[in-house]
Amino acid sequence: MLSFAQTRRLQFAKRLLDDTNLPVTQIALASGFGSLRRFNTAFLETYGRAPRDLRKHSNQANDEVILKLAFRPPYDWEQVRDFLLVHHTPGVEQVNEHGYSRTLRTANGFSIVNVKPLSKENAFELR
């Protein structure tokens, strides 16, 4: 079970390395590693390289993070969306046929989180 959990943490970390410009330290903590040292060691043992060497060097112009979150049926997105529509906070949340958005206050200001269902994929896109 421990090896499965470590594999999931490494897969999530690799996805963050590929899809974001987050610093490696933040990725290590976000993916569940208690320290950067443990994260680097696990990466070296699994991939034979340091995390910074695996990072795709894309020219992302902003700090936007795009993730795909899979779910198992029978998750009822329409029911959740309808609930959110009735209970949303105007000016903070927006709910429509395309998905759900919420404004969050962060240490660096404000961010917007968008959740959009991906048709026929049993997944959401989170931005």
C-alpha positions as CSV (number, residue, x, y, z in Angstrom):
1,M,0.0,0.0,0.0
2,L,2.9,2.4,0.8
3,S,4.4,1.8,-2.6
4,F,1.1,2.6,-4.3
5,A,0.8,5.9,-2.4
6,Q,4.3,6.8,-3.3
7,T,3.6,6.1,-7.0
8,R,0.5,8.2,-6.9
9,R,2.5,11.1,-5.3
10,L,5.2,10.8,-7.9
11,Q,2.7,10.7,-10.8
12,F,1.0,13.8,-9.5
13,A,4.3,15.6,-9.0
14,K,5.4,14.7,-12.5
15,R,2.1,16.1,-13.8
16,L,2.7,19.4,-11.9
17,L,6.3,19.5,-13.3
18,D,5.0,19.1,-16.8
19,D,2.0,21.4,-16.6
20,T,2.9,24.2,-14.3
21,N,5.7,26.7,-13.5
22,L,5.5,26.0,-9.8
23,P,8.8,25.8,-8.0
24,V,10.0,22.3,-7.3
25,T,9.7,22.8,-3.5
26,Q,6.0,23.7,-3.8
27,I,5.4,20.7,-6.1
28,A,7.1,18.4,-3.5
29,L,4.8,19.6,-0.8
30,A,1.7,19.7,-2.9
31,S,2.2,16.1,-4.0
32,G,2.5,14.9,-0.4
33,F,6.2,14.7,0.3
34,G,7.3,15.8,3.7
35,S,10.5,17.3,2.5
36,L,12.3,18.3,-0.7
37,R,15.1,15.7,0.1
38,R,12.6,12.8,0.2
39,F,11.0,14.1,-3.0
40,N,14.4,14.3,-4.8
41,T,15.4,10.8,-3.6
42,A,12.1,9.2,-4.7
43,F,12.4,10.9,-8.1
44,L,16.0,9.8,-8.6
45,E,15.1,6.2,-7.6
46,T,12.1,6.1,-9.9
47,Y,13.1,8.1,-12.9
48,G,16.9,8.1,-12.7
49,R,16.9,11.9,-12.8
50,A,16.3,15.0,-10.6
51,P,12.9,16.6,-10.8
52,R,14.3,19.8,-12.5
53,D,15.8,17.6,-15.2
54,L,12.4,16.0,-16.0
55,R,10.5,19.3,-16.2
56,K,9.3,20.2,-19.7
57,H,10.6,23.7,-20.5
58,S,7.4,25.3,-21.8
59,N,7.0,29.0,-22.2
60,Q,3.9,29.5,-20.1
61,A,3.2,33.2,-19.9
62,N,1.3,33.0,-16.6
63,D,0.9,31.0,-13.5
64,E,-2.1,29.1,-14.8
65,V,-2.4,25.5,-13.7
66,I,-4.5,23.1,-15.8
67,L,-5.3,19.7,-14.3
68,K,-7.6,16.9,-15.4
69,L,-9.4,15.2,-12.5
70,A,-11.0,11.9,-13.3
71,F,-14.0,10.5,-11.5
72,R,-15.9,7.2,-11.4
73,P,-19.5,6.9,-12.4
74,P,-22.2,7.3,-11.1
75,Y,-21.0,10.8,-10.1
76,D,-23.9,13.1,-11.0
77,W,-22.3,16.4,-12.1
78,E,-25.7,17.9,-13.1
79,Q,-27.1,17.4,-9.6
80,V,-24.0,19.0,-8.1
81,R,-24.1,21.8,-10.6
82,D,-27.8,22.4,-9.8
83,F,-27.1,22.4,-6.0
84,L,-24.3,24.9,-6.5
85,L,-26.5,27.1,-8.7
86,V,-29.1,27.4,-5.9
87,H,-26.5,27.9,-3.1
88,H,-23.8,30.0,-4.9
89,T,-22.5,33.3,-3.6
90,P,-23.1,36.1,-6.1
91,G,-19.9,37.9,-7.0
92,V,-17.7,35.1,-5.7
93,E,-19.1,32.0,-7.6
94,Q,-20.5,31.5,-11.0
95,V,-22.4,28.5,-12.1
96,N,-23.7,27.8,-15.7
97,E,-24.0,25.1,-18.3
98,H,-20.2,25.3,-18.9
99,G,-19.1,24.6,-15.3
100,Y,-18.3,26.3,-12.0
101,S,-16.0,29.2,-11.2
102,R,-15.0,30.6,-7.9
103,T,-12.8,33.5,-6.9
104,L,-10.2,32.8,-4.1
105,R,-8.0,35.0,-2.1
106,T,-4.4,33.8,-2.1
107,A,-1.2,35.1,-0.6
108,N,-0.4,36.8,-3.9
109,G,-3.8,38.4,-4.5
110,F,-6.9,36.7,-6.1
111,S,-7.2,33.7,-8.3
112,I,-10.1,32.1,-10.2
113,V,-10.7,28.4,-10.1
114,N,-12.7,27.0,-13.0
115,V,-14.2,23.5,-13.1
116,K,-15.5,22.2,-16.4
117,P,-16.9,18.7,-17.0
118,L,-15.3,17.0,-20.0
119,S,-18.0,15.3,-22.0
120,K,-17.7,11.5,-22.4
121,E,-14.4,11.3,-20.4
122,N,-15.7,11.0,-16.8
123,A,-13.3,13.8,-15.9
124,F,-13.2,17.5,-15.1
125,E,-10.7,20.2,-16.3
126,L,-9.6,22.4,-13.4
127,R,-7.9,25.7,-14.2
